[in-house]
Each structure stands twice: as C-alpha cells, then as structure tokens.
Amino acid sequence: MKPGDAVVISGYEHNAVTRPLHALGVNIRVAAGPLFDPEAQVRAFERQLDETVRAVICNHVSNVFGFILPVEGIAALCRERGIPFVLDASQSAGCLPVHMGELGAAFVAMPGHKGLYGPQGTGLLLCGAETHPLLMGGTGSASALQAMPDFLPDRLEAGTHNMPGIAGLLEGLRYVQTQGTERILTHERRLIRQAAAGLSRIPGVTVYGDGGAVQAGVLSFQIDGMDCEAVGEALGARGIAVRAGLHCAPLAHQSAGTLEAGTVRASVSAFNTPQEVERFTQEVARLTAGQK
C-alpha cells in the first residue's frame, strides 16, 4: 500500500483496521449498508469496486452489533475483479467457519483471546500466498547466513517466542475443534435470542438485533434517559460484565445511527448459561426501575 491507493472497507470496521489505513494515507472508501441487511451490504461493495481499488478489507462480524456480514458474496466480487480480499475474523473465529481457500482471501486475521479462548496478546494471521518476514533476527538455524532462512517456520519466526501464549492458544484451538463452530454458534445464538427477548420486554430499552440468522453472540442496547457509560458502570457494580460507549468502532455506530450516544454491549461465549443471561436481564430491569 502507498498513499493515495484506494481501499474499500465495510461500514462496520474496527479502529484496528481504520487507524492503520489512515496512517498509511490511503484513500478509504466505505461501503456503507444498513444494520442486519446482508443483501444491501453486498450491493454497497459492488458500487464501490472499480479498477482503482487496491484491496478490500471486511469485518466478518461486527464487534458492536454481532452483524454477520456477507463475506462470501463480497469475496466473490473481489475474485471476479482480481482485487485482494482481507478478512477481519476477530469476532467470528471460533463460532463461524472461516474457509480461506473458498473465500480466496489474501489474508485472514484473528486474535487469540476472543472466540479461540487463548491468552491475551496472541493471534493468528493466515496468509494466502508466500509472505516476507516482518522481523529479522535469530532463528536457531542457518546461523552462518545473514539472510533469514528460506524455509518455514524459521523464515517467519525470529527471536524468542511467547511459548506460554502459544501453548494457551493451542488449548483454545483444541477446545473449539472438539466442540465445533456450529455447536458453539447455536449455543451463543440461543443465549442472544434469550437476552434480546428479555431486554425487549423492559420499558425504555432499545435492543439492536434479535439473535436471528445474521447475528452472532453480540448484542447492543440502550436505555432511554441513561448514559451508556453509566449503565455499564452500574451493571459492573452488580457483577455484570458489559462494554459501553463506541467500542473502538465509531464507523459501526455511524452505520447504525448510534454514534452520538453509543451503546451498551453484551456478549456471550460457549461457557455462558441461560441462568446468567436471565440474571443479566433482571439486573437491567432493576436498573431501569431505579432499584438498587
């Protein structure tokens, strides 16, 4: 990438995507589409793609709303036009299948600490073609040479590795492989439907999503007349862990019309239970009713 290159992104990208692009000085085009409308999202990308586009970067699942973007259709548009496709699987890895070969993706990036249940500070970058080292240094092999080894994994593994992190991530990957992404997604979606239904019954609560076919294990909501940050702090004091504000994704809030106020975000995992979701909705109801 060089300054001025055109890059198309979805309207649901995280700052982990947008900030590096701004730092590179590229021309960012946003394929904006309404929340939970995959067909409109594909059309939005189709309108943006032309011969000047150098790459497409797309979030698989919105970290704010759980919206599952139609990455198969978007990737197909890129393959037809010969445009490199980069997938951000941060919120989907571990609960949705990610078929790099079928997508024809140039890169797929994912952290280890979310749906892969690994330690913080770990992650995976899947590369669709031969890559060049980002770091140069000792490898414990070919030590007489001043160039990096030409064989894997040594070519891409300079220095001392984070062995505790790697071991923890491996166990997380083994867990996901044993459970299966379909089973995990079914469980998470069941909990999100329960949460959405419970919150929707509370007067003054606006819920974004219902746990349907285009939503993963993330749910955002607002309470009329209450600051989202204050709601998050109050629920935290009650033993409920949520995130509040813009969630490092102002573009997603702009797409959903929640940029001014932000949202409160609840997310679930393979380890959460219906009883925990029930307590969560009960605490929100108590909070909105002014109960301590």
Contacts in CASP RR format, 6 or more apart in sequence:
PFRMAT RR
TARGET T0000
AUTHOR 0000-0000-0000
METHOD contacts of the structure
MODEL  1
MKPGDAVVISGYEHNAVTRPLHALGVNIRVAAGPLFDPEAQVRAFERQLD
ETVRAVICNHVSNVFGFILPVEGIAALCRERGIPFVLDASQSAGCLPVHM
GELGAAFVAMPGHKGLYGPQGTGLLLCGAETHPLLMGGTGSASALQAMPD
FLPDRLEAGTHNMPGIAGLLEGLRYVQTQGTERILTHERRLIRQAAAGLS
RIPGVTVYGDGGAVQAGVLSFQIDGMDCEAVGEALGARGIAVRAGLHCAP
LAHQSAGTLEAGTVRASVSAFNTPQEVERFTQEVARLTAGQK
1 7 0 8 1.000
1 24 0 8 1.000
1 26 0 8 1.000
1 54 0 8 1.000
1 55 0 8 1.000
2 24 0 8 1.000
2 26 0 8 1.000
3 24 0 8 1.000
3 25 0 8 1.000
3 26 0 8 1.000
4 25 0 8 1.000
4 26 0 8 1.000
4 27 0 8 1.000
5 24 0 8 1.000
5 26 0 8 1.000
5 27 0 8 1.000
5 54 0 8 1.000
5 55 0 8 1.000
6 26 0 8 1.000
6 27 0 8 1.000
6 29 0 8 1.000
6 52 0 8 1.000
6 53 0 8 1.000
6 54 0 8 1.000
7 21 0 8 1.000
7 26 0 8 1.000
7 27 0 8 1.000
7 28 0 8 1.000
7 29 0 8 1.000
7 53 0 8 1.000
7 54 0 8 1.000
7 55 0 8 1.000
7 56 0 8 1.000
7 57 0 8 1.000
8 29 0 8 1.000
8 30 0 8 1.000
8 31 0 8 1.000
8 45 0 8 1.000
8 48 0 8 1.000
8 49 0 8 1.000
8 53 0 8 1.000
8 55 0 8 1.000
8 56 0 8 1.000
8 57 0 8 1.000
9 17 0 8 1.000
9 18 0 8 1.000
9 21 0 8 1.000
9 28 0 8 1.000
9 29 0 8 1.000
9 30 0 8 1.000
9 31 0 8 1.000
9 56 0 8 1.000
9 57 0 8 1.000
9 58 0 8 1.000
9 251 0 8 1.000
10 30 0 8 1.000
10 31 0 8 1.000
10 33 0 8 1.000
10 41 0 8 1.000
10 44 0 8 1.000
10 45 0 8 1.000
10 57 0 8 1.000
10 58 0 8 1.000
10 59 0 8 1.000
10 69 0 8 1.000
10 74 0 8 1.000
11 30 0 8 1.000
11 31 0 8 1.000
11 32 0 8 1.000
11 33 0 8 1.000
11 251 0 8 1.000
11 252 0 8 1.000
11 254 0 8 1.000
11 255 0 8 1.000
12 59 0 8 1.000
12 62 0 8 1.000
12 64 0 8 1.000
12 65 0 8 1.000
12 67 0 8 1.000
12 69 0 8 1.000
12 249 0 8 1.000
12 251 0 8 1.000
12 252 0 8 1.000
12 255 0 8 1.000
13 57 0 8 1.000
13 58 0 8 1.000
13 59 0 8 1.000
13 88 0 8 1.000
13 249 0 8 1.000
13 251 0 8 1.000
13 252 0 8 1.000
14 59 0 8 1.000
14 63 0 8 1.000
14 88 0 8 1.000
14 90 0 8 1.000
14 248 0 8 1.000
14 249 0 8 1.000
14 252 0 8 1.000
15 248 0 8 1.000
15 249 0 8 1.000
15 250 0 8 1.000
16 88 0 8 1.000
16 90 0 8 1.000
16 248 0 8 1.000
17 57 0 8 1.000
17 59 0 8 1.000
17 88 0 8 1.000
18 28 0 8 1.000
18 251 0 8 1.000
21 28 0 8 1.000
21 57 0 8 1.000
22 28 0 8 1.000
26 54 0 8 1.000
29 48 0 8 1.000
29 53 0 8 1.000
30 48 0 8 1.000
30 251 0 8 1.000
31 41 0 8 1.000
31 44 0 8 1.000
31 45 0 8 1.000
31 47 0 8 1.000
31 48 0 8 1.000
32 44 0 8 1.000
32 255 0 8 1.000
33 40 0 8 1.000
33 41 0 8 1.000
33 44 0 8 1.000
33 255 0 8 1.000
34 40 0 8 1.000
34 255 0 8 1.000
35 65 0 8 1.000
35 67 0 8 1.000
35 208 0 8 1.000
35 209 0 8 1.000
35 255 0 8 1.000
35 256 0 8 1.000
36 65 0 8 1.000
36 67 0 8 1.000
36 209 0 8 1.000
36 214 0 8 1.000
36 215 0 8 1.000
38 68 0 8 1.000
38 69 0 8 1.000
38 70 0 8 1.000
38 214 0 8 1.000
39 70 0 8 1.000
41 69 0 8 1.000
41 70 0 8 1.000
41 74 0 8 1.000
42 70 0 8 1.000
42 73 0 8 1.000
42 74 0 8 1.000
42 77 0 8 1.000
45 56 0 8 1.000
45 58 0 8 1.000
45 74 0 8 1.000
45 77 0 8 1.000
46 77 0 8 1.000
49 56 0 8 1.000
49 77 0 8 1.000
49 78 0 8 1.000
49 81 0 8 1.000
49 83 0 8 1.000
53 81 0 8 1.000
53 83 0 8 1.000
54 83 0 8 1.000
54 84 0 8 1.000
55 83 0 8 1.000
55 84 0 8 1.000
55 85 0 8 1.000
55 86 0 8 1.000
55 106 0 8 1.000
56 74 0 8 1.000
56 78 0 8 1.000
56 83 0 8 1.000
56 84 0 8 1.000
56 85 0 8 1.000
56 86 0 8 1.000
57 86 0 8 1.000
57 88 0 8 1.000
58 69 0 8 1.000
58 71 0 8 1.000
58 74 0 8 1.000
58 85 0 8 1.000
58 86 0 8 1.000
58 87 0 8 1.000
58 88 0 8 1.000
59 69 0 8 1.000
59 88 0 8 1.000
59 90 0 8 1.000
59 91 0 8 1.000
60 68 0 8 1.000
60 69 0 8 1.000
60 71 0 8 1.000
60 87 0 8 1.000
60 88 0 8 1.000
60 89 0 8 1.000
60 90 0 8 1.000
60 91 0 8 1.000
60 92 0 8 1.000
60 96 0 8 1.000
60 98 0 8 1.000
61 67 0 8 1.000
61 68 0 8 1.000
61 69 0 8 1.000
61 90 0 8 1.000
61 91 0 8 1.000
61 92 0 8 1.000
61 96 0 8 1.000
61 216 0 8 1.000
61 218 0 8 1.000
62 69 0 8 1.000
62 91 0 8 1.000
62 218 0 8 1.000
62 249 0 8 1.000
62 252 0 8 1.000
63 90 0 8 1.000
63 91 0 8 1.000
63 218 0 8 1.000
63 247 0 8 1.000
63 248 0 8 1.000
63 249 0 8 1.000
63 252 0 8 1.000
63 265 0 8 1.000
64 218 0 8 1.000
64 220 0 8 1.000
64 247 0 8 1.000
64 249 0 8 1.000
64 252 0 8 1.000
64 253 0 8 1.000
64 256 0 8 1.000
64 263 0 8 1.000
64 265 0 8 1.000
65 208 0 8 1.000
65 209 0 8 1.000
65 215 0 8 1.000
65 218 0 8 1.000
65 219 0 8 1.000
65 220 0 8 1.000
65 252 0 8 1.000
65 256 0 8 1.000
66 91 0 8 1.000
66 215 0 8 1.000
66 216 0 8 1.000
66 217 0 8 1.000
66 218 0 8 1.000
66 219 0 8 1.000
67 214 0 8 1.000
67 215 0 8 1.000
68 92 0 8 1.000
68 96 0 8 1.000
68 214 0 8 1.000
68 215 0 8 1.000
68 216 0 8 1.000
71 87 0 8 1.000
71 103 0 8 1.000
72 102 0 8 1.000
72 103 0 8 1.000
74 85 0 8 1.000
75 85 0 8 1.000
75 87 0 8 1.000
75 103 0 8 1.000
75 104 0 8 1.000
75 105 0 8 1.000
77 83 0 8 1.000
78 84 0 8 1.000
78 85 0 8 1.000
79 85 0 8 1.000
79 104 0 8 1.000
84 106 0 8 1.000
85 103 0 8 1.000
85 104 0 8 1.000
85 105 0 8 1.000
85 106 0 8 1.000
86 105 0 8 1.000
86 106 0 8 1.000
86 107 0 8 1.000
86 108 0 8 1.000
86 109 0 8 1.000
87 98 0 8 1.000
87 100 0 8 1.000
87 103 0 8 1.000
87 105 0 8 1.000
87 107 0 8 1.000
87 108 0 8 1.000
87 109 0 8 1.000
88 109 0 8 1.000
88 110 0 8 1.000
89 96 0 8 1.000
89 98 0 8 1.000
89 108 0 8 1.000
89 109 0 8 1.000
89 110 0 8 1.000
90 109 0 8 1.000
90 110 0 8 1.000
90 111 0 8 1.000
90 114 0 8 1.000
91 114 0 8 1.000
91 216 0 8 1.000
91 218 0 8 1.000
92 98 0 8 1.000
92 110 0 8 1.000
92 216 0 8 1.000
93 110 0 8 1.000
93 111 0 8 1.000
93 112 0 8 1.000
93 114 0 8 1.000
93 115 0 8 1.000
93 116 0 8 1.000
93 124 0 8 1.000
94 115 0 8 1.000
94 116 0 8 1.000
94 176 0 8 1.000
94 181 0 8 1.000
94 184 0 8 1.000
95 115 0 8 1.000
95 181 0 8 1.000
95 184 0 8 1.000
95 185 0 8 1.000
95 188 0 8 1.000
95 216 0 8 1.000
95 217 0 8 1.000
96 181 0 8 1.000
96 185 0 8 1.000
96 216 0 8 1.000
97 181 0 8 1.000
97 182 0 8 1.000
98 108 0 8 1.000
98 110 0 8 1.000
100 108 0 8 1.000
100 126 0 8 1.000
100 128 0 8 1.000
101 128 0 8 1.000
104 128 0 8 1.000
105 126 0 8 1.000
105 128 0 8 1.000
106 127 0 8 1.000
106 128 0 8 1.000
106 129 0 8 1.000
107 125 0 8 1.000
107 126 0 8 1.000
107 127 0 8 1.000
107 128 0 8 1.000
108 124 0 8 1.000
108 125 0 8 1.000
108 126 0 8 1.000
109 124 0 8 1.000
109 125 0 8 1.000
109 126 0 8 1.000
110 116 0 8 1.000
110 123 0 8 1.000
110 124 0 8 1.000
110 126 0 8 1.000
111 121 0 8 1.000
111 122 0 8 1.000
111 123 0 8 1.000
112 118 0 8 1.000
112 119 0 8 1.000
112 121 0 8 1.000
112 122 0 8 1.000
112 123 0 8 1.000
112 124 0 8 1.000
112 169 0 8 1.000
113 119 0 8 1.000
113 120 0 8 1.000
113 121 0 8 1.000
113 122 0 8 1.000
113 123 0 8 1.000
115 176 0 8 1.000
115 269 0 8 1.000
116 123 0 8 1.000
116 124 0 8 1.000
116 169 0 8 1.000
116 172 0 8 1.000
116 173 0 8 1.000
116 176 0 8 1.000
117 171 0 8 1.000
117 172 0 8 1.000
117 175 0 8 1.000
117 176 0 8 1.000
117 269 0 8 1.000
117 270 0 8 1.000
118 165 0 8 1.000
118 168 0 8 1.000
118 169 0 8 1.000
118 171 0 8 1.000
118 172 0 8 1.000
119 164 0 8 1.000
119 165 0 8 1.000
119 168 0 8 1.000
119 169 0 8 1.000
121 162 0 8 1.000
121 165 0 8 1.000
122 162 0 8 1.000
122 165 0 8 1.000
122 166 0 8 1.000
122 168 0 8 1.000
122 169 0 8 1.000
123 169 0 8 1.000
124 169 0 8 1.000
131 156 0 8 1.000
133 148 0 8 1.000
133 155 0 8 1.000
133 156 0 8 1.000
133 158 0 8 1.000
134 156 0 8 1.000
135 158 0 8 1.000
135 159 0 8 1.000
136 148 0 8 1.000
136 158 0 8 1.000
137 148 0 8 1.000
137 158 0 8 1.000
137 159 0 8 1.000
138 158 0 8 1.000
138 159 0 8 1.000
139 148 0 8 1.000
139 149 0 8 1.000
139 154 0 8 1.000
139 155 0 8 1.000
139 157 0 8 1.000
139 158 0 8 1.000
139 159 0 8 1.000
140 154 0 8 1.000
141 149 0 8 1.000
141 154 0 8 1.000
142 149 0 8 1.000
142 154 0 8 1.000
148 154 0 8 1.000
148 155 0 8 1.000
148 158 0 8 1.000
149 155 0 8 1.000
175 270 0 8 1.000
176 184 0 8 1.000
179 270 0 8 1.000
184 270 0 8 1.000
185 216 0 8 1.000
185 217 0 8 1.000
187 270 0 8 1.000
188 216 0 8 1.000
188 217 0 8 1.000
188 268 0 8 1.000
188 269 0 8 1.000
188 270 0 8 1.000
188 272 0 8 1.000
189 211 0 8 1.000
189 212 0 8 1.000
189 215 0 8 1.000
189 216 0 8 1.000
189 217 0 8 1.000
190 274 0 8 1.000
191 217 0 8 1.000
191 268 0 8 1.000
191 272 0 8 1.000
191 273 0 8 1.000
191 274 0 8 1.000
191 277 0 8 1.000
192 211 0 8 1.000
192 215 0 8 1.000
192 216 0 8 1.000
192 217 0 8 1.000
192 218 0 8 1.000
192 219 0 8 1.000
192 268 0 8 1.000
193 210 0 8 1.000
193 211 0 8 1.000
193 212 0 8 1.000
194 274 0 8 1.000
194 277 0 8 1.000
194 278 0 8 1.000
194 281 0 8 1.000
195 219 0 8 1.000
195 266 0 8 1.000
195 268 0 8 1.000
195 277 0 8 1.000
195 280 0 8 1.000
195 281 0 8 1.000
196 207 0 8 1.000
196 209 0 8 1.000
196 210 0 8 1.000
196 211 0 8 1.000
196 219 0 8 1.000
197 210 0 8 1.000
198 281 0 8 1.000
199 205 0 8 1.000
199 207 0 8 1.000
199 219 0 8 1.000
199 221 0 8 1.000
199 281 0 8 1.000
199 284 0 8 1.000
200 207 0 8 1.000
200 210 0 8 1.000
202 281 0 8 1.000
202 284 0 8 1.000
202 285 0 8 1.000
202 288 0 8 1.000
203 288 0 8 1.000
204 223 0 8 1.000
204 224 0 8 1.000
204 288 0 8 1.000
205 221 0 8 1.000
205 222 0 8 1.000
205 223 0 8 1.000
205 224 0 8 1.000
205 284 0 8 1.000
205 288 0 8 1.000
206 221 0 8 1.000
206 222 0 8 1.000
206 223 0 8 1.000
206 224 0 8 1.000
207 219 0 8 1.000
207 220 0 8 1.000
207 221 0 8 1.000
208 219 0 8 1.000
208 220 0 8 1.000
208 221 0 8 1.000
208 256 0 8 1.000
208 258 0 8 1.000
208 263 0 8 1.000
209 215 0 8 1.000
209 219 0 8 1.000
209 220 0 8 1.000
211 217 0 8 1.000
211 219 0 8 1.000
217 267 0 8 1.000
217 268 0 8 1.000
218 265 0 8 1.000
218 266 0 8 1.000
218 267 0 8 1.000
219 265 0 8 1.000
219 266 0 8 1.000
219 267 0 8 1.000
220 258 0 8 1.000
220 263 0 8 1.000
220 264 0 8 1.000
220 265 0 8 1.000
220 266 0 8 1.000
221 263 0 8 1.000
221 264 0 8 1.000
221 266 0 8 1.000
221 284 0 8 1.000
222 228 0 8 1.000
222 258 0 8 1.000
222 261 0 8 1.000
222 262 0 8 1.000
222 263 0 8 1.000
222 264 0 8 1.000
223 231 0 8 1.000
223 264 0 8 1.000
223 284 0 8 1.000
223 287 0 8 1.000
223 288 0 8 1.000
226 287 0 8 1.000
226 288 0 8 1.000
227 261 0 8 1.000
228 244 0 8 1.000
228 245 0 8 1.000
228 261 0 8 1.000
228 262 0 8 1.000
228 263 0 8 1.000
228 264 0 8 1.000
229 244 0 8 1.000
229 245 0 8 1.000
231 242 0 8 1.000
231 244 0 8 1.000
231 264 0 8 1.000
231 287 0 8 1.000
232 242 0 8 1.000
232 243 0 8 1.000
232 244 0 8 1.000
232 264 0 8 1.000
233 244 0 8 1.000
234 287 0 8 1.000
235 241 0 8 1.000
235 242 0 8 1.000
235 264 0 8 1.000
235 280 0 8 1.000
235 283 0 8 1.000
235 284 0 8 1.000
235 287 0 8 1.000
236 242 0 8 1.000
238 283 0 8 1.000
238 286 0 8 1.000
238 287 0 8 1.000
239 283 0 8 1.000
240 279 0 8 1.000
240 280 0 8 1.000
240 283 0 8 1.000
242 264 0 8 1.000
242 265 0 8 1.000
242 266 0 8 1.000
243 264 0 8 1.000
243 265 0 8 1.000
243 267 0 8 1.000
244 262 0 8 1.000
244 263 0 8 1.000
244 264 0 8 1.000
244 265 0 8 1.000
245 262 0 8 1.000
245 263 0 8 1.000
245 264 0 8 1.000
246 253 0 8 1.000
246 259 0 8 1.000
246 262 0 8 1.000
247 253 0 8 1.000
247 263 0 8 1.000
247 265 0 8 1.000
250 259 0 8 1.000
253 259 0 8 1.000
253 262 0 8 1.000
253 263 0 8 1.000
266 280 0 8 1.000
268 277 0 8 1.000
286 292 0 8 1.000
END
